């Protein structure tokens, strides 16, 4: 299911919420569909209500506060509000005021607080979703006590450093949620394991607690490869366009090609090497590109880049 409207590219479309689709599954929000007269601009077909996917109720985590409402903060709020049953009360920081106001206007259980301390004081679980370079300003002077749990989404900021910054003895947990928490389909790495935090992310696609902070750093480095995949797809599309293929047709084909790959990853009975073999014929065109482009030198270059990123994360953490 698409998570955003293809026309305005801003409206979130959680799997349990309303949306309009054509027979090719082009997907639009209700407002854009109405503006287009319920006709798909891509195929000319009728736009009809998209079936709503049954999603589990959010875990009972109490009130959730989010400090820093960027893309990940927004995705968390969408995911927490998209489940069946009663969503938690969510308190947002005024930082990113436009996004915070938009979310508060969309969901009745969401409100914007006067400042970050107001978020902390009203929350049982406090999510720190500010950029690492903004943490000093955002967290300065915060008083965090009582029975609260703090969840840090800041890459490269270790537990010890965060505890010194906040000057608190409350439980601190690091987490790596991805934008797919919006659709409740993101496996979120956490450290250390905590029952409240792991229950929160179990309701958003699954929690994956790791044993130590070193292992957490490895997962954080892996997350750093995400946009490279989109860059790879954009390179394929640009190459096809240079061969004379209309850019829109090239992009549509590449998107469809790799959506199929994404679906195959859901088969965890097959290893990644086995899945590659499933898509490859001996001496065929897939084997040719794999062995001539993604060769040992290319793999070694990627390994070196990950090693360097991991070293930086460990130094900063």
C-alpha positions, 0 to 999 in steps of 0.5 A: 500500500502506498503511504502518500498521495501520488498527486500532492505528495504530502497527504499521509495514507495509513493502511487503515485510513481512507484513500482512492485507487485505480485498477493499477493501484495508483493511489490518491488522497480523498481531496486530490481524487475529488479535485480530479473528478475521481479519474486517474490521471495516469490511466484514465480509469475510475478512482474507487475507495481503497480497501482498508487493511486491518491493523492492530491496536496501538500498545498501551504505552500511556501518553507519548511525547515527541520532541522534534517533529520531522519526517520520522516524528511525523511517521511515528504519529501517523503510525500510532494513530492508524491502528484499530482501537483507541490511539494514545494521547500524543504531545508534540513539541512546537519545533517544526510548528507547521508539521505539528499543527498539521498533525494536531488538526488531523488527529483529535488525540494529538496536541501541540505543547508550549515548549519541550518541557511541557512535552516531557511533563505530560508524557509517559514515553518521551521520544527524542527525534531531533537531529543530532546536531540540534540536540544541545539546543533542544535538550538544554535544561530539560528536567526528566524524572519520575517513571518516564522512559526516554527513547532517543532516535538520534544517530551517533548519540550513545546512552552515556552521552545522553544521560550526561546531557539530560542528567537523569536516572530514568530508563534511556532507550535508543531506537532506529525507526524508519518511515515505514512505521507510518504503515506499521511495517517497519522493524525497529532496532532498539537498545537496550530492551525495554518492555514499554518501548518494545511494545510500542514498536511491536505495534508499528511493525516489530521491535528488534532488541539488540544485546549491546550498543556495538551491535546497535551501531552496526544496524545504524550503519546499515540504515545509512544505505537506504537512500543509496537504493533510491539513487540506484533506481534513479540511475537506472531510470536516467539511463533508460531515458538517455536511450530514448525511453520516455522518462515517465514510462522508465520510472513506472517500469523501474518502480514496478520491477523493484516493488516485486523484489520488495514482495519477494523479501517477505519470503523469509524461508529463502536466504538472500543468496537464494532469492538472487538465484531465483531471479537469475538464469546461468549466463543470463542478463541478471548474472551478467550485470551482477558479475560485471558491475557489482564485482568484488571491487564494488563490494569491497568499496561498499564494505570500506564505506560501512566500516568508516561510517561505523567508526564515526558512529562509535566515536560520536557515540 
